[in-house]
């Protein structure tokens, strides 16, 4: 099992390029999140931190419509700001 700290250090936030998304919901089908991690458009949740960050949704997307941003752990962000 991954510790909470490890999860926070590798969390990502997904974005869907709506013009490219074909609405196939393949991303939702492969998502291992224990709770529904779905947007209002039946895609992977967007603008919501994903702590698992397995990237299965990115890999399965047939149109490459899913992008992501790595999120920093709060302590790491504070440390970098101080340097």
C-alpha positions as CSV (number, residue, x, y, z in Angstrom):
1,X,0.0,0.0,0.0
2,X,1.3,3.5,-0.9
3,X,1.6,5.9,2.1
4,X,-0.4,9.1,2.1
5,X,2.8,11.1,1.7
6,X,3.8,9.1,-1.4
7,X,0.4,9.6,-2.8
8,X,0.5,13.3,-2.3
9,X,3.9,13.6,-3.9
10,X,2.8,12.0,-7.1
11,X,-0.8,13.4,-7.4
12,X,-1.9,14.8,-10.7
13,X,-4.8,16.8,-12.0
14,X,-6.3,15.8,-15.3
15,X,-7.6,17.9,-18.1
16,X,-9.7,16.8,-21.0
17,X,-9.3,18.5,-24.4
18,X,-13.1,18.6,-25.1
19,X,-12.6,19.2,-28.9
20,X,-10.7,15.9,-29.1
21,X,-12.8,13.8,-26.7
22,X,-15.2,11.4,-28.4
23,X,-17.1,10.5,-25.2
24,X,-16.2,6.8,-25.3
25,X,-15.7,6.6,-21.4
26,X,-12.8,4.3,-21.8
27,X,-10.9,6.4,-19.2
28,X,-13.7,5.8,-16.7
29,X,-13.7,2.1,-17.4
30,X,-10.0,1.6,-16.5
31,X,-9.9,4.0,-13.5
32,X,-9.0,2.1,-10.3
33,X,-10.3,4.9,-8.0
34,X,-12.4,3.4,-5.1
35,X,-15.0,6.2,-5.5
36,X,-16.5,7.4,-8.8
37,X,-13.9,9.7,-10.4
38,X,-16.1,11.0,-13.1
39,X,-16.9,14.4,-14.6
40,X,-20.4,15.6,-15.5
41,X,-19.6,14.5,-19.1
42,X,-18.8,10.8,-18.3
43,X,-15.0,11.3,-18.6
44,X,-12.3,11.0,-16.0
45,X,-12.7,13.8,-13.4
46,X,-11.1,17.0,-14.3
47,X,-9.7,19.7,-12.0
48,X,-9.8,17.2,-9.1
49,X,-6.5,15.8,-7.7
50,X,-5.9,12.2,-8.4
51,X,-3.7,10.6,-5.8
52,X,-3.3,7.3,-7.5
53,X,-1.9,8.7,-10.7
54,X,-1.6,5.4,-12.4
55,X,-2.1,7.1,-15.8
56,X,-4.3,4.3,-17.2
57,X,-6.8,6.8,-18.4
58,X,-4.2,8.7,-20.4
59,X,-2.9,5.5,-21.9
60,X,-6.3,4.2,-22.9
61,X,-7.6,7.4,-24.5
62,X,-8.0,6.7,-28.2
63,X,-7.7,10.4,-29.1
64,X,-5.0,11.5,-26.6
65,X,-7.6,14.0,-25.2
66,X,-6.4,13.6,-21.6
67,X,-3.6,15.7,-20.4
68,X,-2.3,16.1,-16.8
69,X,-0.4,18.4,-14.5
70,X,1.8,17.0,-11.7
71,X,0.9,18.4,-8.3
72,X,3.6,19.2,-5.8
73,X,3.4,18.0,-2.2
74,X,2.6,21.0,0.0
75,X,5.9,20.7,2.0
76,X,7.9,20.5,-1.2
77,X,6.2,23.6,-2.6
78,X,7.0,25.5,0.6
79,X,10.6,24.4,0.5
80,X,11.1,25.4,-3.1
81,X,9.5,28.8,-2.5
82,X,11.9,29.4,0.3
83,X,15.0,28.7,-1.9
